[in-house]
Amino acid sequence: MQEITIWHNPKCSKSREAMEILQDNKCEAEVVKYLEAAPDKNQIKTVLKMLGITPRELMRTKEDIYKELNLKDETDDEALISAMAKHPKLIERPIIIKGNRAIIGRPVERIAEFLKS
């Protein structure tokens, strides 16, 4: 089985549900508490490539810090990636990585199917 990693926030209910799904599917995963050990810009870029999405699509646009930094008007992807590296709370969660693929585990029902593929 391919190695699995989860970018996890223990305070997030969806992230906790994702952990339960991993356990229910008997998947051992490297747990990255990304709020404590923030991913750097290169890690974020790698995950974006795996997800096949833009930096904005990875962002939690309803977070206060998103509004404080006025990111809705930012058009430079590098600036958005830098903001996520500096303020990891902006990163959508949970992210499950398996091999060279990744998904955002929302809705969480997607996770079990992803693990089987």
ChimeraX commands (.cxc) that place a marker at each C-alpha (Angstrom):
marker #1 position 0.00,0.00,0.00 radius 0.5
marker #1 position 1.20,3.51,-0.78 radius 0.5
marker #1 position 2.21,5.79,2.03 radius 0.5
marker #1 position -0.56,8.12,3.19 radius 0.5
marker #1 position -0.16,11.55,4.72 radius 0.5
marker #1 position -2.87,13.76,6.17 radius 0.5
marker #1 position -2.60,17.49,6.77 radius 0.5
marker #1 position -4.64,17.54,9.95 radius 0.5
marker #1 position -6.12,20.10,12.31 radius 0.5
marker #1 position -7.33,18.31,15.46 radius 0.5
marker #1 position -9.76,21.17,16.23 radius 0.5
marker #1 position -11.58,20.72,12.92 radius 0.5
marker #1 position -14.52,18.29,12.92 radius 0.5
marker #1 position -14.00,17.36,9.24 radius 0.5
marker #1 position -10.35,16.69,9.90 radius 0.5
marker #1 position -11.22,14.47,12.88 radius 0.5
marker #1 position -13.76,12.63,10.71 radius 0.5
marker #1 position -11.04,12.09,8.12 radius 0.5
marker #1 position -8.81,10.54,10.79 radius 0.5
marker #1 position -11.65,8.19,11.75 radius 0.5
marker #1 position -12.10,7.14,8.11 radius 0.5
marker #1 position -8.38,6.41,7.85 radius 0.5
marker #1 position -8.55,4.31,11.02 radius 0.5
marker #1 position -11.74,2.52,9.88 radius 0.5
marker #1 position -9.97,1.63,6.63 radius 0.5
marker #1 position -6.94,0.42,8.61 radius 0.5
marker #1 position -4.70,2.99,6.95 radius 0.5
marker #1 position -1.61,4.08,8.75 radius 0.5
marker #1 position -0.92,7.68,7.93 radius 0.5
marker #1 position 1.72,10.22,8.68 radius 0.5
marker #1 position -0.15,12.96,10.50 radius 0.5
marker #1 position 1.07,16.47,9.77 radius 0.5
marker #1 position -0.41,19.00,12.17 radius 0.5
marker #1 position 0.10,21.74,9.62 radius 0.5
marker #1 position -0.89,24.57,11.96 radius 0.5
marker #1 position 2.06,23.64,14.20 radius 0.5
marker #1 position 4.50,22.69,11.43 radius 0.5
marker #1 position 3.45,24.93,8.57 radius 0.5
marker #1 position 4.24,23.66,5.08 radius 0.5
marker #1 position 6.67,25.80,3.12 radius 0.5
marker #1 position 5.92,27.29,-0.28 radius 0.5
marker #1 position 7.42,24.33,-2.14 radius 0.5
marker #1 position 5.31,21.83,-0.18 radius 0.5
marker #1 position 2.19,23.86,-0.91 radius 0.5
marker #1 position 3.08,24.01,-4.62 radius 0.5
marker #1 position 3.59,20.24,-4.68 radius 0.5
marker #1 position 0.20,19.63,-3.07 radius 0.5
marker #1 position -1.47,22.08,-5.44 radius 0.5
marker #1 position -0.03,20.14,-8.37 radius 0.5
marker #1 position -1.29,16.85,-6.88 radius 0.5
marker #1 position -4.72,18.36,-6.32 radius 0.5
marker #1 position -4.83,19.97,-9.75 radius 0.5
marker #1 position -6.23,23.21,-8.35 radius 0.5
marker #1 position -5.26,26.86,-8.07 radius 0.5
marker #1 position -3.90,28.42,-4.88 radius 0.5
marker #1 position -7.19,30.25,-4.28 radius 0.5
marker #1 position -9.10,26.96,-4.46 radius 0.5
marker #1 position -6.95,25.67,-1.59 radius 0.5
marker #1 position -7.73,28.67,0.59 radius 0.5
marker #1 position -10.26,29.05,3.36 radius 0.5
marker #1 position -11.76,32.29,2.11 radius 0.5
marker #1 position -14.02,32.79,5.13 radius 0.5
marker #1 position -11.16,32.99,7.62 radius 0.5
marker #1 position -10.68,36.38,9.28 radius 0.5
marker #1 position -7.02,36.46,8.21 radius 0.5
marker #1 position -8.13,36.13,4.56 radius 0.5
marker #1 position -10.17,39.30,4.95 radius 0.5
marker #1 position -7.52,41.08,7.05 radius 0.5
marker #1 position -4.88,40.47,4.37 radius 0.5
marker #1 position -7.34,41.54,1.65 radius 0.5
marker #1 position -6.57,38.37,-0.31 radius 0.5
marker #1 position -9.76,38.43,-2.35 radius 0.5
marker #1 position -8.19,41.16,-4.49 radius 0.5
marker #1 position -4.83,39.39,-4.81 radius 0.5
marker #1 position -4.22,38.07,-8.33 radius 0.5
marker #1 position -0.66,36.76,-7.93 radius 0.5
marker #1 position -0.58,33.01,-7.20 radius 0.5
marker #1 position 2.87,33.34,-5.59 radius 0.5
marker #1 position 1.49,35.88,-3.13 radius 0.5
marker #1 position -1.39,33.53,-2.25 radius 0.5
marker #1 position 1.03,30.64,-1.71 radius 0.5
marker #1 position 3.24,32.84,0.45 radius 0.5
marker #1 position 0.21,33.85,2.51 radius 0.5
marker #1 position -0.68,30.19,3.10 radius 0.5
marker #1 position 2.89,29.38,4.11 radius 0.5
marker #1 position 2.92,32.29,6.55 radius 0.5
marker #1 position -0.66,31.74,7.78 radius 0.5
marker #1 position -1.42,28.00,7.48 radius 0.5
marker #1 position -4.90,28.58,8.91 radius 0.5
marker #1 position -5.74,29.70,5.36 radius 0.5
marker #1 position -5.19,26.17,4.00 radius 0.5
marker #1 position -8.33,24.09,3.43 radius 0.5
marker #1 position -8.43,20.86,5.39 radius 0.5
marker #1 position -8.11,18.00,5.64 radius 0.5
marker #1 position -5.75,17.11,2.81 radius 0.5
marker #1 position -5.05,13.43,2.24 radius 0.5
marker #1 position -2.00,12.52,0.17 radius 0.5
marker #1 position -1.48,9.06,-1.26 radius 0.5
marker #1 position 1.49,8.48,-3.51 radius 0.5
marker #1 position 1.54,11.30,-6.04 radius 0.5
marker #1 position -2.16,12.15,-5.66 radius 0.5
marker #1 position -4.08,14.17,-3.12 radius 0.5
marker #1 position -7.61,15.24,-2.25 radius 0.5
marker #1 position -9.24,17.74,0.02 radius 0.5
marker #1 position -11.42,15.60,2.26 radius 0.5
marker #1 position -14.60,17.63,1.83 radius 0.5
marker #1 position -17.06,16.15,1.80 radius 0.5
marker #1 position -15.46,13.45,3.93 radius 0.5
marker #1 position -17.30,10.73,1.98 radius 0.5
marker #1 position -14.73,11.26,-0.81 radius 0.5
marker #1 position -11.93,9.94,1.39 radius 0.5
marker #1 position -12.90,6.24,1.49 radius 0.5
marker #1 position -13.21,6.10,-2.30 radius 0.5
marker #1 position -9.84,7.87,-2.67 radius 0.5
marker #1 position -8.19,5.35,-0.36 radius 0.5
marker #1 position -9.47,2.46,-2.50 radius 0.5
marker #1 position -8.14,3.91,-5.75 radius 0.5
marker link #1:1,2 radius 0.2
marker link #1:2,3 radius 0.2
marker link #1:3,4 radius 0.2
marker link #1:4,5 radius 0.2
marker link #1:5,6 radius 0.2
marker link #1:6,7 radius 0.2
marker link #1:7,8 radius 0.2
marker link #1:8,9 radius 0.2
marker link #1:9,10 radius 0.2
marker link #1:10,11 radius 0.2
marker link #1:11,12 radius 0.2
marker link #1:12,13 radius 0.2
marker link #1:13,14 radius 0.2
marker link #1:14,15 radius 0.2
marker link #1:15,16 radius 0.2
marker link #1:16,17 radius 0.2
marker link #1:17,18 radius 0.2
marker link #1:18,19 radius 0.2
marker link #1:19,20 radius 0.2
marker link #1:20,21 radius 0.2
marker link #1:21,22 radius 0.2
marker link #1:22,23 radius 0.2
marker link #1:23,24 radius 0.2
marker link #1:24,25 radius 0.2
marker link #1:25,26 radius 0.2
marker link #1:26,27 radius 0.2
marker link #1:27,28 radius 0.2
marker link #1:28,29 radius 0.2
marker link #1:29,30 radius 0.2
marker link #1:30,31 radius 0.2
marker link #1:31,32 radius 0.2
marker link #1:32,33 radius 0.2
marker link #1:33,34 radius 0.2
marker link #1:34,35 radius 0.2
marker link #1:35,36 radius 0.2
marker link #1:36,37 radius 0.2
marker link #1:37,38 radius 0.2
marker link #1:38,39 radius 0.2
marker link #1:39,40 radius 0.2
marker link #1:40,41 radius 0.2
marker link #1:41,42 radius 0.2
marker link #1:42,43 radius 0.2
marker link #1:43,44 radius 0.2
marker link #1:44,45 radius 0.2
marker link #1:45,46 radius 0.2
marker link #1:46,47 radius 0.2
marker link #1:47,48 radius 0.2
marker link #1:48,49 radius 0.2
marker link #1:49,50 radius 0.2
marker link #1:50,51 radius 0.2
marker link #1:51,52 radius 0.2
marker link #1:52,53 radius 0.2
marker link #1:53,54 radius 0.2
marker link #1:54,55 radius 0.2
marker link #1:55,56 radius 0.2
marker link #1:56,57 radius 0.2
marker link #1:57,58 radius 0.2
marker link #1:58,59 radius 0.2
marker link #1:59,60 radius 0.2
marker link #1:60,61 radius 0.2
marker link #1:61,62 radius 0.2
marker link #1:62,63 radius 0.2
marker link #1:63,64 radius 0.2
marker link #1:64,65 radius 0.2
marker link #1:65,66 radius 0.2
marker link #1:66,67 radius 0.2
marker link #1:67,68 radius 0.2
marker link #1:68,69 radius 0.2
marker link #1:69,70 radius 0.2
marker link #1:70,71 radius 0.2
marker link #1:71,72 radius 0.2
marker link #1:72,73 radius 0.2
marker link #1:73,74 radius 0.2
marker link #1:74,75 radius 0.2
marker link #1:75,76 radius 0.2
marker link #1:76,77 radius 0.2
marker link #1:77,78 radius 0.2
marker link #1:78,79 radius 0.2
marker link #1:79,80 radius 0.2
marker link #1:80,81 radius 0.2
marker link #1:81,82 radius 0.2
marker link #1:82,83 radius 0.2
marker link #1:83,84 radius 0.2
marker link #1:84,85 radius 0.2
marker link #1:85,86 radius 0.2
marker link #1:86,87 radius 0.2
marker link #1:87,88 radius 0.2
marker link #1:88,89 radius 0.2
marker link #1:89,90 radius 0.2
marker link #1:90,91 radius 0.2
marker link #1:91,92 radius 0.2
marker link #1:92,93 radius 0.2
marker link #1:93,94 radius 0.2
marker link #1:94,95 radius 0.2
marker link #1:95,96 radius 0.2
marker link #1:96,97 radius 0.2
marker link #1:97,98 radius 0.2
marker link #1:98,99 radius 0.2
marker link #1:99,100 radius 0.2
marker link #1:100,101 radius 0.2
marker link #1:101,102 radius 0.2
marker link #1:102,103 radius 0.2
marker link #1:103,104 radius 0.2
marker link #1:104,105 radius 0.2
marker link #1:105,106 radius 0.2
marker link #1:106,107 radius 0.2
marker link #1:107,108 radius 0.2
marker link #1:108,109 radius 0.2
marker link #1:109,110 radius 0.2
marker link #1:110,111 radius 0.2
marker link #1:111,112 radius 0.2
marker link #1:112,113 radius 0.2
marker link #1:113,114 radius 0.2
marker link #1:114,115 radius 0.2
marker link #1:115,116 radius 0.2
marker link #1:116,117 radius 0.2
view
